[in-house]
C-alpha cells in the first residue's frame, strides 16, 4: 500500500511563488531518493475550528496561508532511506537555508496507508 509523509505549514500570503519554487526544488531530490508522488496544496478554504484547526496547529499568523502537502513512497523503508540521504545532501541543506516559511511551526509525520481508493 505504500507510505505517506504529511506536512502542514503556514506561509506568508505574498510568498506563494517562492513557496512553489522551494517545493519544486525539494521535490526533485525527494523523487531522486525514492518518492513516487509529491502533492503541494495552497490553502483555499481552511476554516477556524471551535477547539483546534490547521491554522492553530501551525500557529499561523495574520497574513499567512496554510499549506498541506504529502509525499508518497513505496514503503517506510524507502522513506527512511530517502530522509537519511536528504539530510546528508548539500543540495537539500541549501534548499533548507532559503525556506520561505518558519520551519519550526511546520508539523509533519509518517503514515501507513489505511485506505487508498
C-alpha positions as CSV (number, residue, x, y, z in Angstrom):
1,X,0.0,0.0,0.0
2,X,3.0,2.4,0.4
3,X,3.8,5.0,2.9
4,X,3.0,8.7,3.2
5,X,4.8,11.6,4.7
6,X,2.4,14.5,5.5
7,X,3.2,18.2,6.2
8,X,1.3,21.3,7.3
9,X,2.9,24.7,7.4
10,X,2.0,28.4,7.2
11,X,3.5,30.6,4.5
12,X,3.2,34.4,4.2
13,X,0.5,35.1,1.7
14,X,2.8,37.1,-0.6
15,X,5.3,34.2,-0.8
16,X,3.2,31.8,-2.8
17,X,5.6,31.7,-5.8
18,X,8.6,31.5,-3.5
19,X,7.0,28.5,-1.8
20,X,6.2,26.9,-5.1
21,X,9.8,27.3,-6.2
22,X,11.1,25.9,-2.9
23,X,8.8,22.9,-3.1
24,X,9.7,22.2,-6.7
25,X,13.4,22.2,-5.9
26,X,12.9,19.9,-2.9
27,X,10.6,17.6,-5.0
28,X,13.5,16.9,-7.4
29,X,15.5,15.5,-4.5
30,X,12.6,13.6,-3.0
31,X,12.0,11.9,-6.4
32,X,15.7,11.2,-6.8
33,X,15.7,9.4,-3.5
34,X,12.6,7.3,-4.0
35,X,9.4,9.4,-3.7
36,X,6.7,8.3,-6.2
37,X,4.3,11.3,-5.8
38,X,4.5,14.7,-4.3
39,X,1.5,17.0,-3.8
40,X,1.6,20.6,-2.6
41,X,-1.7,22.4,-1.7
42,X,-2.2,26.1,-1.0
43,X,-4.9,26.8,1.5
44,X,-8.2,28.0,0.0
45,X,-10.9,27.0,2.4
46,X,-9.3,26.5,5.8
47,X,-11.9,27.3,8.5
48,X,-11.3,28.1,12.1
49,X,-12.4,25.3,14.4
50,X,-14.0,25.5,17.8
51,X,-11.2,23.6,19.6
52,X,-8.4,23.1,17.0
53,X,-7.8,23.6,13.3
54,X,-5.0,23.7,10.8
55,X,-4.2,27.4,11.5
56,X,-3.8,26.8,15.2
57,X,-1.7,23.6,14.6
58,X,1.0,25.7,12.9
59,X,0.4,28.9,14.8
60,X,-0.4,30.7,11.6
61,X,-0.3,34.5,11.9
62,X,-2.4,37.1,10.1
63,X,-1.4,37.2,6.5
64,X,-0.2,33.6,6.4
65,X,-1.8,30.8,4.4
66,X,-1.8,27.2,5.5
67,X,-0.2,24.7,3.1
68,X,-0.9,21.0,3.2
69,X,1.3,18.5,1.4
70,X,2.2,14.9,1.2
71,X,4.8,12.7,-0.3
72,X,4.2,9.1,-1.2
73,X,6.8,6.4,-1.0
74,X,6.7,2.8,-2.0
75,X,7.4,1.8,1.6
76,X,8.5,3.1,5.0
77,X,12.0,1.7,4.4
78,X,12.3,3.8,1.2
79,X,11.1,6.9,3.1
80,X,13.6,6.3,5.9
81,X,16.4,5.8,3.4
82,X,15.3,8.9,1.5
83,X,15.4,11.1,4.6
84,X,18.8,9.9,5.6
85,X,20.1,10.8,2.1
86,X,18.3,14.1,2.1
87,X,19.7,15.2,5.4
88,X,23.3,14.5,4.1
89,X,22.8,16.1,0.7
90,X,24.3,19.6,0.4
91,X,21.6,20.5,-2.2
92,X,18.9,19.9,0.5
93,X,20.9,21.9,3.0
94,X,21.0,24.8,0.6
95,X,17.2,24.5,-0.1
96,X,16.6,24.4,3.7
97,X,18.5,27.7,4.2
98,X,16.0,29.5,1.9
99,X,12.7,28.2,3.2
100,X,10.0,30.9,2.7
101,X,8.3,29.9,5.9
102,X,9.1,29.2,9.6
103,X,10.0,25.5,9.6
104,X,9.8,25.5,13.4
105,X,6.0,25.8,13.1
106,X,5.7,23.1,10.5
107,X,4.1,19.8,11.6
108,X,4.8,16.5,9.8
109,X,4.7,12.8,10.2
110,X,4.8,9.4,8.5
111,X,1.7,7.4,8.0
112,X,0.8,3.9,6.8
113,X,-1.9,3.9,4.2
114,X,-5.1,2.5,5.6
115,X,-7.4,3.0,2.6
116,X,-6.5,4.1,-1.0
117,X,-9.4,4.0,-3.4
